[in-house]
Amino acid sequence: MTAPEEPRERFRTLPEPVRPEDAVETVDAEPARSVETEGDERARFLREAGG
């Protein structure tokens, strides 16, 4: 077991940088939402109202 070190000692050195090959790229899984026009909003409202 290693000897206990002073808590502030862990801040004396920087952590190892992340290498580009270790990084993970993410992408959005859902398609972009389209902005509703007034006509679309009215049609949706009428569909949900049942008419």
Contacts in CASP RR format, 6 or more apart in sequence:
PFRMAT RR
TARGET T0000
AUTHOR 0000-0000-0000
METHOD contacts of the structure
MODEL  1
MTAPEEPRERFRTLPEPVRPEDAVETVDAEPARSVETEGDERARFLREAG
G
36 44 0 8 1.000
END
